[in-house]
């Protein structure tokens, strides 16, 4: 996609003559087409909601998902088509979520205190069948450990990328991932 003088982006065709439907919709939406944006929303909402739920909690995930898409609508003109639209949106979502954590004061201490971060959480659900509630365990990790765990083990970012996103040293990212994994392992072995 390349910007034109009028502020409207145009799509460049790939060398084999095909275009990404999301890129086409992003171009149309950047020009003001609300239906194109709705298609983008419907196509990507579940992934963004899942990310928000993991990075924050169930209570804030719905509102955060909406905030991400509001920001996407505002920033569509910056989408250049160099990466897939989903990749661009995912990175935008992470930036919005991390920014929200800071403004809400949810950002916690940089380091996990102690090795028993999940001590207060029951390890199994009551009832006949015992099921692991990994999502619940991730949700109870302290803030920085949770962020690093989700970004690395769930979303697949490298430590260097995480360190840049969170404004910490690469070693801090590695340390927090290790501590999160240890806390989860301890919880799972109960």
C-alpha positions in Angstrom: 0.0 0.0 0.0 1.3 3.4 -0.8 0.0 6.8 0.3 -1.2 9.2 -2.4 -1.1 12.9 -2.2 -4.7 13.1 -1.1 -4.1 11.1 2.1 -5.7 8.0 0.7 -3.7 4.8 0.5 -3.5 2.7 -2.6 -2.6 -1.0 -2.8 0.4 -2.3 -4.6 -0.2 -5.7 -6.2 2.1 -8.5 -5.2 4.4 -9.8 -7.9 2.2 -12.7 -8.6 -0.9 -10.5 -9.1 -2.8 -11.4 -5.9 -3.7 -9.1 -3.0 -4.5 -9.8 0.6 -8.2 -9.4 1.2 -7.4 -7.7 4.6 -5.1 -5.3 2.9 -7.8 -4.4 0.4 -10.3 -3.9 3.3 -7.7 -1.8 5.1 -7.3 0.4 2.1 -11.0 0.8 1.7 -11.5 1.4 5.5 -8.7 4.1 5.4 -10.7 5.8 2.7 -13.8 5.8 5.1 -15.5 2.6 4.1 -17.2 1.5 7.4 -18.3 -1.9 5.9 -14.7 -2.8 5.1 -13.6 -1.9 8.6 -16.5 -4.1 10.0 -15.1 -7.0 8.0 -11.7 -6.4 9.5 -13.2 -6.2 12.9 -15.1 -9.4 12.6 -12.1 -11.2 11.1 -9.7 -10.2 13.9 -11.8 -9.5 17.0 -11.4 -13.0 18.5 -7.6 -13.0 18.4 -7.4 -9.4 19.8 -9.9 -10.3 22.6 -7.9 -13.4 23.5 -4.7 -11.3 23.7 -6.5 -8.7 25.8 -7.9 -11.3 28.1 -4.4 -12.9 28.6 -2.6 -9.6 29.1 -5.2 -8.0 31.4 -8.1 -10.1 32.6 -11.7 -11.1 31.7 -13.1 -8.0 33.3 -11.2 -5.5 31.1 -10.9 -7.6 27.9 -14.1 -6.4 26.2 -13.4 -2.7 26.7 -9.7 -3.2 25.7 -10.7 -5.0 22.5 -12.9 -2.0 21.6 -10.1 0.4 22.4 -7.8 -1.5 20.1 -10.2 -1.3 17.2 -10.9 2.4 17.8 -7.1 3.0 17.7 -6.9 0.8 14.5 -9.6 2.9 12.9 -7.6 6.1 13.8 -4.3 4.6 12.6 -5.4 2.9 9.4 -3.6 5.5 7.3 -0.3 4.3 8.8 -0.8 0.7 7.5 1.6 0.4 4.6 1.1 -3.2 3.7 4.7 -4.2 4.3 3.4 -6.9 6.7 0.0 -8.7 6.9 -2.8 -6.6 8.3 -3.2 -9.1 11.1 0.4 -8.6 12.1 0.1 -4.9 12.1 -3.1 -5.0 14.1 -1.6 -7.4 16.6 1.4 -5.2 17.3 -0.9 -2.2 17.6 -3.0 -4.2 20.1 0.1 -5.0 22.2 1.1 -1.3 22.3 -2.5 -0.2 23.3 -2.7 -2.9 26.0 0.7 -2.1 27.5 -0.2 1.6 27.4 -3.5 0.9 29.2 -1.8 -1.2 31.9 0.4 1.8 32.7 -2.4 4.3 32.7 -4.6 2.1 34.9 -1.8 1.7 37.4 -1.9 -2.1 36.9 1.7 -2.2 36.0 3.3 -4.0 38.9 6.8 -4.4 40.3 9.4 -5.2 37.7 10.4 -8.4 39.4 8.3 -11.2 40.8 8.6 -11.3 44.6 9.3 -14.8 45.8 8.9 -18.1 44.0 5.4 -18.8 45.1 3.5 -16.3 43.0 0.4 -18.5 42.7 0.3 -19.8 46.3 -3.1 -18.2 47.0 -4.8 -19.9 44.1 -6.4 -23.2 44.4 -4.7 -25.6 42.0 -7.8 -27.7 41.0 -11.4 -26.9 40.4 -13.9 -28.5 42.8 -16.0 -31.3 41.3 -15.8 -34.8 40.0 -13.4 -34.0 37.2 -10.3 -32.2 37.9 -9.4 -29.8 35.1 -6.4 -27.5 34.8 -7.3 -23.9 34.5 -4.2 -22.6 32.8 -5.9 -19.4 31.7 -6.7 -18.7 35.4 -3.2 -19.5 36.4 -1.7 -17.2 33.8 -4.2 -14.5 34.9 -2.8 -14.7 38.5 0.8 -14.3 37.5 2.3 -11.0 38.7 2.1 -8.2 36.0 5.5 -8.3 34.4 5.9 -12.1 34.5 2.4 -12.4 32.9 3.3 -9.9 30.2 6.5 -11.7 29.3 5.0 -15.1 29.5 2.1 -14.2 27.2 4.3 -12.3 24.7 6.9 -15.1 24.6 5.2 -18.4 25.1 1.7 -17.6 23.8 2.4 -15.0 21.1 5.8 -16.1 20.0 7.9 -12.9 20.4 11.6 -13.1 21.0 13.2 -11.8 24.2 14.8 -8.9 22.3 11.4 -7.8 20.9 9.8 -8.1 24.3 12.6 -6.1 26.0 12.0 -3.3 23.5 8.2 -3.4 23.9 8.4 -3.3 27.7 11.4 -1.0 28.0 13.5 -3.5 30.0 16.8 -5.4 29.5 16.7 -8.7 27.5 18.0 -10.4 30.7 15.0 -9.1 32.6 12.6 -10.6 30.0 14.4 -14.0 30.3 14.3 -13.8 34.1 10.6 -13.0 34.2 9.8 -15.8 31.8 11.7 -18.3 33.9 10.0 -17.1 37.1 6.5 -17.3 35.4 7.3 -20.8 34.1 8.4 -21.9 37.6 5.3 -20.5 39.2 3.1 -22.2 36.7 5.0 -25.5 37.0 4.7 -25.3 40.8 0.9 -24.7 40.5 0.5 -27.6 38.0 2.3 -30.1 40.2 -0.1 -29.5 43.2 
